[in-house]
Amino acid sequence: MSHDTIHGLDVTEPLGLPSPPAERVALVLESANERSLSYFGVDLGGMQLRATDADIRLGEGEPVELPVKDILLIVTGRRPLG
């Protein structure tokens, strides 16, 4: 399901199509572990990403609130961490 969700966002985001439900994206992040997230080389650098539409928090430090799909795009290297 993670590949389907991640690669689905690869298609829907540039086309401006609706995203999968936040609950589905949250399931992908809930099943991720430190090893799988480190694969993409994203360093949260003292930030905690908090979902505004799901119970997801990644990292430690200064809170940054975003929709869960944006968190998934960031941790998979598809969107830069601003």
PDB file with one MODEL, atoms N, CA, C and O in Angstrom:
MODEL        1
ATOM      1  N   MET A   1       0.815  -1.186   0.000  1.00  0.00           N
ATOM      2  CA  MET A   1       0.000   0.000   0.000  1.00  0.00           C
ATOM      3  C   MET A   1       0.867   1.262   0.000  1.00  0.00           C
ATOM      4  O   MET A   1       0.460   2.289  -0.543  1.00  0.00           O
ATOM      5  N   SER A   2       2.053   1.194   0.602  1.00  0.00           N
ATOM      6  CA  SER A   2       2.872   2.397   0.646  1.00  0.00           C
ATOM      7  C   SER A   2       3.306   2.827  -0.747  1.00  0.00           C
ATOM      8  O   SER A   2       3.272   4.015  -1.064  1.00  0.00           O
ATOM      9  N   HIS A   3       3.715   1.877  -1.583  1.00  0.00           N
ATOM     10  CA  HIS A   3       4.118   2.234  -2.941  1.00  0.00           C
ATOM     11  C   HIS A   3       2.951   2.819  -3.726  1.00  0.00           C
ATOM     12  O   HIS A   3       3.117   3.797  -4.454  1.00  0.00           O
ATOM     13  N   ASP A   4       1.793   2.232  -3.581  1.00  0.00           N
ATOM     14  CA  ASP A   4       0.596   2.726  -4.271  1.00  0.00           C
ATOM     15  C   ASP A   4       0.289   4.160  -3.845  1.00  0.00           C
ATOM     16  O   ASP A   4      -0.026   5.005  -4.683  1.00  0.00           O
ATOM     17  N   THR A   5       0.380   4.427  -2.567  1.00  0.00           N
ATOM     18  CA  THR A   5       0.065   5.766  -2.056  1.00  0.00           C
ATOM     19  C   THR A   5       1.123   6.786  -2.472  1.00  0.00           C
ATOM     20  O   THR A   5       0.795   7.873  -2.947  1.00  0.00           O
ATOM     21  N   ILE A   6       2.391   6.427  -2.290  1.00  0.00           N
ATOM     22  CA  ILE A   6       3.470   7.354  -2.632  1.00  0.00           C
ATOM     23  C   ILE A   6       3.488   7.647  -4.131  1.00  0.00           C
ATOM     24  O   ILE A   6       3.526   8.808  -4.539  1.00  0.00           O
ATOM     25  N   HIS A   7       3.461   6.605  -4.939  1.00  0.00           N
ATOM     26  CA  HIS A   7       3.516   6.812  -6.388  1.00  0.00           C
ATOM     27  C   HIS A   7       2.210   7.397  -6.917  1.00  0.00           C
ATOM     28  O   HIS A   7       2.202   8.071  -7.948  1.00  0.00           O
ATOM     29  N   GLY A   8       1.122   7.143  -6.225  1.00  0.00           N
ATOM     30  CA  GLY A   8      -0.138   7.792  -6.580  1.00  0.00           C
ATOM     31  C   GLY A   8      -0.034   9.297  -6.407  1.00  0.00           C
ATOM     32  O   GLY A   8      -0.534  10.057  -7.237  1.00  0.00           O
ATOM     33  N   LEU A   9       0.619   9.734  -5.322  1.00  0.00           N
ATOM     34  CA  LEU A   9       0.836  11.165  -5.119  1.00  0.00           C
ATOM     35  C   LEU A   9       1.782  11.738  -6.167  1.00  0.00           C
ATOM     36  O   LEU A   9       1.669  12.907  -6.533  1.00  0.00           O
ATOM     37  N   ASP A  10       2.719  10.914  -6.652  1.00  0.00           N
ATOM     38  CA  ASP A  10       3.612  11.366  -7.725  1.00  0.00           C
ATOM     39  C   ASP A  10       2.815  11.775  -8.960  1.00  0.00           C
ATOM     40  O   ASP A  10       3.225  12.660  -9.711  1.00  0.00           O
ATOM     41  N   VAL A  11       1.673  11.120  -9.161  1.00  0.00           N
ATOM     42  CA  VAL A  11       0.835  11.416 -10.324  1.00  0.00           C
ATOM     43  C   VAL A  11      -0.197  12.495 -10.004  1.00  0.00           C
ATOM     44  O   VAL A  11      -0.350  13.446 -10.771  1.00  0.00           O
ATOM     45  N   THR A  12      -0.899  12.361  -8.893  1.00  0.00           N
ATOM     46  CA  THR A  12      -2.004  13.271  -8.603  1.00  0.00           C
ATOM     47  C   THR A  12      -1.557  14.692  -8.264  1.00  0.00           C
ATOM     48  O   THR A  12      -2.233  15.652  -8.633  1.00  0.00           O
ATOM     49  N   GLU A  13      -0.436  14.839  -7.572  1.00  0.00           N
ATOM     50  CA  GLU A  13       0.018  16.172  -7.157  1.00  0.00           C
ATOM     51  C   GLU A  13       0.301  17.084  -8.356  1.00  0.00           C
ATOM     52  O   GLU A  13      -0.242  18.188  -8.402  1.00  0.00           O
ATOM     53  N   PRO A  14       1.127  16.673  -9.330  1.00  0.00           N
ATOM     54  CA  PRO A  14       1.399  17.581 -10.449  1.00  0.00           C
ATOM     55  C   PRO A  14       0.167  17.883 -11.302  1.00  0.00           C
ATOM     56  O   PRO A  14       0.076  18.940 -11.927  1.00  0.00           O
ATOM     57  N   LEU A  15      -0.777  16.944 -11.319  1.00  0.00           N
ATOM     58  CA  LEU A  15      -1.978  17.138 -12.127  1.00  0.00           C
ATOM     59  C   LEU A  15      -3.086  17.874 -11.377  1.00  0.00           C
ATOM     60  O   LEU A  15      -4.117  18.204 -11.963  1.00  0.00           O
ATOM     61  N   GLY A  16      -2.881  18.132 -10.092  1.00  0.00           N
ATOM     62  CA  GLY A  16      -3.888  18.826  -9.300  1.00  0.00           C
ATOM     63  C   GLY A  16      -5.119  17.989  -9.012  1.00  0.00           C
ATOM     64  O   GLY A  16      -6.203  18.522  -8.775  1.00  0.00           O
ATOM     65  N   LEU A  17      -4.947  16.674  -9.034  1.00  0.00           N
ATOM     66  CA  LEU A  17      -6.065  15.761  -8.755  1.00  0.00           C
ATOM     67  C   LEU A  17      -6.202  15.544  -7.253  1.00  0.00           C
ATOM     68  O   LEU A  17      -5.253  15.789  -6.508  1.00  0.00           O
ATOM     69  N   PRO A  18      -7.362  15.091  -6.798  1.00  0.00           N
ATOM     70  CA  PRO A  18      -7.554  14.858  -5.359  1.00  0.00           C
ATOM     71  C   PRO A  18      -6.558  13.838  -4.805  1.00  0.00           C
ATOM     72  O   PRO A  18      -6.185  12.875  -5.476  1.00  0.00           O
ATOM     73  N   SER A  19      -6.153  14.073  -3.597  1.00  0.00           N
ATOM     74  CA  SER A  19      -5.236  13.168  -2.904  1.00  0.00           C
ATOM     75  C   SER A  19      -6.012  12.025  -2.273  1.00  0.00           C
ATOM     76  O   SER A  19      -7.228  12.118  -2.106  1.00  0.00           O
ATOM     77  N   PRO A  20      -5.314  10.940  -1.917  1.00  0.00           N
ATOM     78  CA  PRO A  20      -5.989   9.882  -1.161  1.00  0.00           C
ATOM     79  C   PRO A  20      -6.428  10.422   0.196  1.00  0.00           C
ATOM     80  O   PRO A  20      -5.915  11.441   0.658  1.00  0.00           O
ATOM     81  N   PRO A  21      -7.365   9.749   0.825  1.00  0.00           N
ATOM     82  CA  PRO A  21      -7.817  10.206   2.150  1.00  0.00           C
ATOM     83  C   PRO A  21      -6.657  10.273   3.145  1.00  0.00           C
ATOM     84  O   PRO A  21      -5.722   9.473   3.088  1.00  0.00           O
ATOM     85  N   ALA A  22      -6.736  11.230   4.044  1.00  0.00           N
ATOM     86  CA  ALA A  22      -5.680  11.416   5.046  1.00  0.00           C
ATOM     87  C   ALA A  22      -5.442  10.145   5.855  1.00  0.00           C
ATOM     88  O   ALA A  22      -4.307   9.860   6.240  1.00  0.00           O
ATOM     89  N   GLU A  23      -6.494   9.383   6.115  1.00  0.00           N
ATOM     90  CA  GLU A  23      -6.352   8.148   6.903  1.00  0.00           C
ATOM     91  C   GLU A  23      -5.457   7.139   6.183  1.00  0.00           C
ATOM     92  O   GLU A  23      -4.683   6.425   6.821  1.00  0.00           O
ATOM     93  N   ARG A  24      -5.563   7.084   4.865  1.00  0.00           N
ATOM     94  CA  ARG A  24      -4.752   6.149   4.081  1.00  0.00           C
ATOM     95  C   ARG A  24      -3.288   6.577   4.088  1.00  0.00           C
ATOM     96  O   ARG A  24      -2.395   5.743   4.239  1.00  0.00           O
ATOM     97  N   VAL A  25      -3.042   7.866   3.927  1.00  0.00           N
ATOM     98  CA  VAL A  25      -1.672   8.380   3.965  1.00  0.00           C
ATOM     99  C   VAL A  25      -1.082   8.163   5.354  1.00  0.00           C
ATOM    100  O   VAL A  25       0.089   7.805   5.484  1.00  0.00           O
ATOM    101  N   ALA A  26      -1.878   8.378   6.378  1.00  0.00           N
ATOM    102  CA  ALA A  26      -1.419   8.177   7.757  1.00  0.00           C
ATOM    103  C   ALA A  26      -1.014   6.727   7.996  1.00  0.00           C
ATOM    104  O   ALA A  26      -0.042   6.472   8.706  1.00  0.00           O
ATOM    105  N   LEU A  27      -1.735   5.780   7.423  1.00  0.00           N
ATOM    106  CA  LEU A  27      -1.379   4.363   7.570  1.00  0.00           C
ATOM    107  C   LEU A  27       0.017   4.095   7.022  1.00  0.00           C
ATOM    108  O   LEU A  27       0.779   3.324   7.606  1.00  0.00           O
ATOM    109  N   VAL A  28       0.348   4.721   5.918  1.00  0.00           N
ATOM    110  CA  VAL A  28       1.680   4.545   5.336  1.00  0.00           C
ATOM    111  C   VAL A  28       2.739   5.077   6.299  1.00  0.00           C
ATOM    112  O   VAL A  28       3.750   4.416   6.534  1.00  0.00           O
ATOM    113  N   LEU A  29       2.516   6.247   6.848  1.00  0.00           N
ATOM    114  CA  LEU A  29       3.488   6.820   7.776  1.00  0.00           C
ATOM    115  C   LEU A  29       3.554   6.058   9.089  1.00  0.00           C
ATOM    116  O   LEU A  29       4.624   5.946   9.687  1.00  0.00           O
ATOM    117  N   GLU A  30       2.429   5.538   9.540  1.00  0.00           N
ATOM    118  CA  GLU A  30       2.416   4.750  10.780  1.00  0.00           C
ATOM    119  C   GLU A  30       3.238   3.479  10.640  1.00  0.00           C
ATOM    120  O   GLU A  30       3.843   3.023  11.610  1.00  0.00           O
ATOM    121  N   SER A  31       3.264   2.907   9.449  1.00  0.00           N
ATOM    122  CA  SER A  31       4.002   1.662   9.238  1.00  0.00           C
ATOM    123  C   SER A  31       5.470   1.907   8.911  1.00  0.00           C
ATOM    124  O   SER A  31       6.257   0.962   8.865  1.00  0.00           O
ATOM    125  N   ALA A  32       5.847   3.157   8.685  1.00  0.00           N
ATOM    126  CA  ALA A  32       7.243   3.486   8.380  1.00  0.00           C
ATOM    127  C   ALA A  32       8.078   3.408   9.650  1.00  0.00           C
ATOM    128  O   ALA A  32       7.597   3.681  10.749  1.00  0.00           O
ATOM    129  N   ASN A  33       9.322   3.034   9.475  1.00  0.00           N
ATOM    130  CA  ASN A  33      10.243   3.032  10.603  1.00  0.00           C
ATOM    131  C   ASN A  33      11.454   3.891  10.246  1.00  0.00           C
ATOM    132  O   ASN A  33      11.574   4.379   9.122  1.00  0.00           O
ATOM    133  N   GLU A  34      12.331   4.064  11.201  1.00  0.00           N
ATOM    134  CA  GLU A  34      13.487   4.938  10.986  1.00  0.00           C
ATOM    135  C   GLU A  34      14.320   4.485   9.783  1.00  0.00           C
ATOM    136  O   GLU A  34      14.807   5.308   9.007  1.00  0.00           O
ATOM    137  N   ARG A  35      14.474   3.187   9.641  1.00  0.00           N
ATOM    138  CA  ARG A  35      15.266   2.645   8.517  1.00  0.00           C
ATOM    139  C   ARG A  35      14.618   2.965   7.178  1.00  0.00           C
ATOM    140  O   ARG A  35      15.294   3.406   6.248  1.00  0.00           O
ATOM    141  N   SER A  36      13.308   2.746   7.076  1.00  0.00           N
ATOM    142  CA  SER A  36      12.643   2.996   5.796  1.00  0.00           C
ATOM    143  C   SER A  36      12.630   4.485   5.462  1.00  0.00           C
ATOM    144  O   SER A  36      12.742   4.852   4.292  1.00  0.00           O
ATOM    145  N   LEU A  37      12.496   5.336   6.456  1.00  0.00           N
ATOM    146  CA  LEU A  37      12.516   6.768   6.202  1.00  0.00           C
ATOM    147  C   LEU A  37      13.912   7.268   5.867  1.00  0.00           C
ATOM    148  O   LEU A  37      14.064   8.206   5.085  1.00  0.00           O
ATOM    149  N   SER A  38      14.942   6.646   6.456  1.00  0.00           N
ATOM    150  CA  SER A  38      16.315   7.079   6.172  1.00  0.00           C
ATOM    151  C   SER A  38      16.718   6.749   4.741  1.00  0.00           C
ATOM    152  O   SER A  38      17.667   7.334   4.218  1.00  0.00           O
ATOM    153  N   TYR A  39      16.018   5.829   4.105  1.00  0.00           N
ATOM    154  CA  TYR A  39      16.292   5.462   2.712  1.00  0.00           C
ATOM    155  C   TYR A  39      16.258   6.691   1.805  1.00  0.00           C
ATOM    156  O   TYR A  39      17.032   6.780   0.851  1.00  0.00           O
ATOM    157  N   PHE A  40      15.378   7.624   2.093  1.00  0.00           N
ATOM    158  CA  PHE A  40      15.210   8.803   1.250  1.00  0.00           C
ATOM    159  C   PHE A  40      16.177   9.932   1.613  1.00  0.00           C
ATOM    160  O   PHE A  40      16.228  10.941   0.910  1.00  0.00           O
ATOM    161  N   GLY A  41      16.941   9.781   2.693  1.00  0.00           N
ATOM    162  CA  GLY A  41      17.962  10.746   3.061  1.00  0.00           C
ATOM    163  C   GLY A  41      17.448  12.083   3.562  1.00  0.00           C
ATOM    164  O   GLY A  41      18.167  13.081   3.505  1.00  0.00           O
ATOM    165  N   VAL A  42      16.227  12.121   4.049  1.00  0.00           N
ATOM    166  CA  VAL A  42      15.673  13.382   4.533  1.00  0.00           C
ATOM    167  C   VAL A  42      16.064  13.565   5.996  1.00  0.00           C
ATOM    168  O   VAL A  42      15.856  12.679   6.824  1.00  0.00           O
ATOM    169  N   ASP A  43      16.629  14.718   6.296  1.00  0.00           N
ATOM    170  CA  ASP A  43      17.017  15.054   7.659  1.00  0.00           C
ATOM    171  C   ASP A  43      16.040  16.104   8.178  1.00  0.00           C
ATOM    172  O   ASP A  43      15.968  17.211   7.646  1.00  0.00           O
ATOM    173  N   LEU A  44      15.302  15.757   9.200  1.00  0.00           N
ATOM    174  CA  LEU A  44      14.331  16.694   9.751  1.00  0.00           C
ATOM    175  C   LEU A  44      15.001  17.791  10.570  1.00  0.00           C
ATOM    176  O   LEU A  44      14.357  18.779  10.923  1.00  0.00           O
ATOM    177  N   GLY A  45      16.272  17.630  10.871  1.00  0.00           N
ATOM    178  CA  GLY A  45      17.076  18.679  11.484  1.00  0.00           C
ATOM    179  C   GLY A  45      16.432  19.448  12.620  1.00  0.00           C
ATOM    180  O   GLY A  45      16.297  20.669  12.535  1.00  0.00           O
ATOM    181  N   GLY A  46      16.031  18.767  13.679  1.00  0.00           N
ATOM    182  CA  GLY A  46      15.480  19.445  14.841  1.00  0.00           C
ATOM    183  C   GLY A  46      14.043  19.911  14.682  1.00  0.00           C
ATOM    184  O   GLY A  46      13.581  20.781  15.420  1.00  0.00           O
ATOM    185  N   MET A  47      13.334  19.330  13.715  1.00  0.00           N
ATOM    186  CA  MET A  47      11.915  19.664  13.518  1.00  0.00           C
ATOM    187  C   MET A  47      11.054  18.441  13.790  1.00  0.00           C
ATOM    188  O   MET A  47      11.472  17.301  13.588  1.00  0.00           O
ATOM    189  N   GLN A  48       9.865  18.708  14.244  1.00  0.00           N
ATOM    190  CA  GLN A  48       8.867  17.652  14.379  1.00  0.00           C
ATOM    191  C   GLN A  48       7.739  17.983  13.420  1.00  0.00           C
ATOM    192  O   GLN A  48       7.075  19.010  13.559  1.00  0.00           O
ATOM    193  N   LEU A  49       7.523  17.107  12.444  1.00  0.00           N
ATOM    194  CA  LEU A  49       6.422  17.289  11.507  1.00  0.00           C
ATOM    195  C   LEU A  49       5.160  16.744  12.150  1.00  0.00           C
ATOM    196  O   LEU A  49       5.111  15.579  12.545  1.00  0.00           O
ATOM    197  N   ARG A  50       4.139  17.584  12.256  1.00  0.00           N
ATOM    198  CA  ARG A  50       2.864  17.203  12.864  1.00  0.00           C
ATOM    199  C   ARG A  50       1.765  17.349  11.828  1.00  0.00           C
ATOM    200  O   ARG A  50       1.624  18.392  11.191  1.00  0.00           O
ATOM    201  N   ALA A  51       0.994  16.293  11.672  1.00  0.00           N
ATOM    202  CA  ALA A  51      -0.112  16.338  10.717  1.00  0.00           C
ATOM    203  C   ALA A  51      -1.276  17.121  11.294  1.00  0.00           C
ATOM    204  O   ALA A  51      -1.607  17.002  12.474  1.00  0.00           O
ATOM    205  N   THR A  52      -1.884  17.919  10.442  1.00  0.00           N
ATOM    206  CA  THR A  52      -3.053  18.691  10.862  1.00  0.00           C
ATOM    207  C   THR A  52      -4.344  17.908  10.669  1.00  0.00           C
ATOM    208  O   THR A  52      -5.391  18.292  11.191  1.00  0.00           O
ATOM    209  N   ASP A  53      -4.272  16.805   9.919  1.00  0.00           N
ATOM    210  CA  ASP A  53      -5.471  16.044   9.583  1.00  0.00           C
ATOM    211  C   ASP A  53      -5.374  14.563   9.951  1.00  0.00           C
ATOM    212  O   ASP A  53      -6.185  13.754   9.499  1.00  0.00           O
ATOM    213  N   ALA A  54      -4.387  14.211  10.766  1.00  0.00           N
ATOM    214  CA  ALA A  54      -4.215  12.833  11.225  1.00  0.00           C
ATOM    215  C   ALA A  54      -3.334  12.876  12.469  1.00  0.00           C
ATOM    216  O   ALA A  54      -2.698  13.891  12.752  1.00  0.00           O
ATOM    217  N   ASP A  55      -3.298  11.785  13.200  1.00  0.00           N
ATOM    218  CA  ASP A  55      -2.489  11.717  14.419  1.00  0.00           C
ATOM    219  C   ASP A  55      -1.094  11.201  14.068  1.00  0.00           C
ATOM    220  O   ASP A  55      -0.738  10.072  14.406  1.00  0.00           O
ATOM    221  N   ILE A  56      -0.315  12.031  13.392  1.00  0.00           N
ATOM    222  CA  ILE A  56       1.030  11.664  12.951  1.00  0.00           C
ATOM    223  C   ILE A  56       2.007  12.740  13.405  1.00  0.00           C
ATOM    224  O   ILE A  56       1.765  13.936  13.241  1.00  0.00           O
ATOM    225  N   ARG A  57       3.115  12.284  13.981  1.00  0.00           N
ATOM    226  CA  ARG A  57       4.219  13.169  14.365  1.00  0.00           C
ATOM    227  C   ARG A  57       5.514  12.441  14.056  1.00  0.00           C
ATOM    228  O   ARG A  57       5.710  11.296  14.463  1.00  0.00           O
ATOM    229  N   LEU A  58       6.394  13.117  13.333  1.00  0.00           N
ATOM    230  CA  LEU A  58       7.695  12.550  12.985  1.00  0.00           C
ATOM    231  C   LEU A  58       8.788  13.530  13.369  1.00  0.00           C
ATOM    232  O   LEU A  58       8.665  14.733  13.138  1.00  0.00           O
ATOM    233  N   GLY A  59       9.848  13.016  13.950  1.00  0.00           N
ATOM    234  CA  GLY A  59      10.974  13.843  14.322  1.00  0.00           C
ATOM    235  C   GLY A  59      10.809  14.436  15.705  1.00  0.00           C
ATOM    236  O   GLY A  59       9.800  14.241  16.382  1.00  0.00           O
ATOM    237  N   GLU A  60      11.835  15.166  16.096  1.00  0.00           N
ATOM    238  CA  GLU A  60      11.829  15.818  17.400  1.00  0.00           C
ATOM    239  C   GLU A  60      12.324  17.244  17.233  1.00  0.00           C
ATOM    240  O   GLU A  60      13.233  17.511  16.446  1.00  0.00           O
ATOM    241  N   GLY A  61      11.727  18.141  17.968  1.00  0.00           N
ATOM    242  CA  GLY A  61      12.163  19.527  17.923  1.00  0.00           C
ATOM    243  C   GLY A  61      11.024  20.474  17.642  1.00  0.00           C
ATOM    244  O   GLY A  61       9.883  20.235  18.036  1.00  0.00           O
ATOM    245  N   GLU A  62      11.348  21.556  16.952  1.00  0.00           N
ATOM    246  CA  GLU A  62      10.390  22.613  16.634  1.00  0.00           C
ATOM    247  C   GLU A  62       9.232  22.048  15.803  1.00  0.00           C
ATOM    248  O   GLU A  62       9.461  21.467  14.742  1.00  0.00           O
ATOM    249  N   PRO A  63       7.977  22.216  16.282  1.00  0.00           N
ATOM    250  CA  PRO A  63       6.842  21.659  15.537  1.00  0.00           C
ATOM    251  C   PRO A  63       6.548  22.441  14.252  1.00  0.00           C
ATOM    252  O   PRO A  63       6.559  23.672  14.227  1.00  0.00           O
ATOM    253  N   VAL A  64       6.291  21.685  13.204  1.00  0.00           N
ATOM    254  CA  VAL A  64       5.860  22.235  11.917  1.00  0.00           C
ATOM    255  C   VAL A  64       4.587  21.490  11.552  1.00  0.00           C
ATOM    256  O   VAL A  64       4.614  20.271  11.384  1.00  0.00           O
ATOM    257  N   GLU A  65       3.475  22.200  11.428  1.00  0.00           N
ATOM    258  CA  GLU A  65       2.188  21.563  11.154  1.00  0.00           C
ATOM    259  C   GLU A  65       1.867  21.624   9.663  1.00  0.00           C
ATOM    260  O   GLU A  65       1.914  22.681   9.034  1.00  0.00           O
ATOM    261  N   LEU A  66       1.539  20.448   9.121  1.00  0.00           N
ATOM    262  CA  LEU A  66       1.248  20.295   7.699  1.00  0.00           C
ATOM    263  C   LEU A  66       0.196  19.211   7.508  1.00  0.00           C
ATOM    264  O   LEU A  66       0.016  18.366   8.385  1.00  0.00           O
ATOM    265  N   PRO A  67      -0.500  19.222   6.374  1.00  0.00           N
ATOM    266  CA  PRO A  67      -1.358  18.082   6.059  1.00  0.00           C
ATOM    267  C   PRO A  67      -0.502  16.811   5.935  1.00  0.00           C
ATOM    268  O   PRO A  67       0.663  16.878   5.544  1.00  0.00           O
ATOM    269  N   VAL A  68      -1.073  15.691   6.262  1.00  0.00           N
ATOM    270  CA  VAL A  68      -0.328  14.433   6.293  1.00  0.00           C
ATOM    271  C   VAL A  68       0.261  14.091   4.924  1.00  0.00           C
ATOM    272  O   VAL A  68       1.349  13.520   4.855  1.00  0.00           O
ATOM    273  N   LYS A  69      -0.427  14.425   3.844  1.00  0.00           N
ATOM    274  CA  LYS A  69       0.128  14.120   2.510  1.00  0.00           C
ATOM    275  C   LYS A  69       1.399  14.916   2.264  1.00  0.00           C
ATOM    276  O   LYS A  69       2.320  14.418   1.616  1.00  0.00           O
ATOM    277  N   ASP A  70       1.467  16.145   2.769  1.00  0.00           N
ATOM    278  CA  ASP A  70       2.685  16.941   2.609  1.00  0.00           C
ATOM    279  C   ASP A  70       3.833  16.344   3.414  1.00  0.00           C
ATOM    280  O   ASP A  70       4.983  16.380   2.977  1.00  0.00           O
ATOM    281  N   ILE A  71       3.531  15.802   4.576  1.00  0.00           N
ATOM    282  CA  ILE A  71       4.560  15.134   5.376  1.00  0.00           C
ATOM    283  C   ILE A  71       5.102  13.930   4.616  1.00  0.00           C
ATOM    284  O   ILE A  71       6.314  13.719   4.567  1.00  0.00           O
ATOM    285  N   LEU A  72       4.216  13.143   4.028  1.00  0.00           N
ATOM    286  CA  LEU A  72       4.667  11.975   3.259  1.00  0.00           C
ATOM    287  C   LEU A  72       5.525  12.409   2.073  1.00  0.00           C
ATOM    288  O   LEU A  72       6.539  11.775   1.784  1.00  0.00           O
ATOM    289  N   LEU A  73       5.140  13.462   1.392  1.00  0.00           N
ATOM    290  CA  LEU A  73       5.927  13.956   0.258  1.00  0.00           C
ATOM    291  C   LEU A  73       7.299  14.446   0.711  1.00  0.00           C
ATOM    292  O   LEU A  73       8.281  14.276  -0.011  1.00  0.00           O
ATOM    293  N   ILE A  74       7.381  15.046   1.882  1.00  0.00           N
ATOM    294  CA  ILE A  74       8.657  15.525   2.402  1.00  0.00           C
ATOM    295  C   ILE A  74       9.559  14.355   2.782  1.00  0.00           C
ATOM    296  O   ILE A  74      10.715  14.310   2.362  1.00  0.00           O
ATOM    297  N   VAL A  75       9.053  13.417   3.562  1.00  0.00           N
ATOM    298  CA  VAL A  75       9.909  12.334   4.062  1.00  0.00           C
ATOM    299  C   VAL A  75      10.300  11.345   2.976  1.00  0.00           C
ATOM    300  O   VAL A  75      11.213  10.544   3.177  1.00  0.00           O
ATOM    301  N   THR A  76       9.634  11.382   1.837  1.00  0.00           N
ATOM    302  CA  THR A  76      10.031  10.519   0.719  1.00  0.00           C
ATOM    303  C   THR A  76      10.816  11.293  -0.337  1.00  0.00           C
ATOM    304  O   THR A  76      11.032  10.796  -1.442  1.00  0.00           O
ATOM    305  N   GLY A  77      11.242  12.508   0.002  1.00  0.00           N
ATOM    306  CA  GLY A  77      12.102  13.267  -0.864  1.00  0.00           C
ATOM    307  C   GLY A  77      11.417  13.882  -2.076  1.00  0.00           C
ATOM    308  O   GLY A  77      12.091  14.286  -3.024  1.00  0.00           O
ATOM    309  N   ARG A  78      10.104  13.958  -2.061  1.00  0.00           N
ATOM    310  CA  ARG A  78       9.384  14.503  -3.199  1.00  0.00           C
ATOM    311  C   ARG A  78       9.080  15.987  -3.073  1.00  0.00           C
ATOM    312  O   ARG A  78       8.729  16.638  -4.057  1.00  0.00           O
ATOM    313  N   ARG A  79       9.211  16.510  -1.892  1.00  0.00           N
ATOM    314  CA  ARG A  79       8.965  17.931  -1.660  1.00  0.00           C
ATOM    315  C   ARG A  79      10.016  18.404  -0.661  1.00  0.00           C
ATOM    316  O   ARG A  79      10.277  17.726   0.333  1.00  0.00           O
ATOM    317  N   PRO A  80      10.619  19.559  -0.916  1.00  0.00           N
ATOM    318  CA  PRO A  80      11.642  20.036   0.023  1.00  0.00           C
ATOM    319  C   PRO A  80      11.038  20.467   1.353  1.00  0.00           C
ATOM    320  O   PRO A  80       9.902  20.935   1.419  1.00  0.00           O
ATOM    321  N   LEU A  81      11.802  20.301   2.378  1.00  0.00           N
ATOM    322  CA  LEU A  81      11.395  20.753   3.704  1.00  0.00           C
ATOM    323  C   LEU A  81      11.718  22.231   3.799  1.00  0.00           C
ATOM    324  O   LEU A  81      12.886  22.620   3.800  1.00  0.00           O
ATOM    325  N   GLY A  82      10.678  23.059   3.881  1.00  0.00           N
ATOM    326  CA  GLY A  82      10.862  24.514   3.807  1.00  0.00           C
ATOM    327  C   GLY A  82      11.445  25.161   4.980  1.00  0.00           C
ATOM    328  O   GLY A  82      11.628  26.378   4.987  1.00  0.00           O
TER     329      GLY A  82
ENDMDL
END
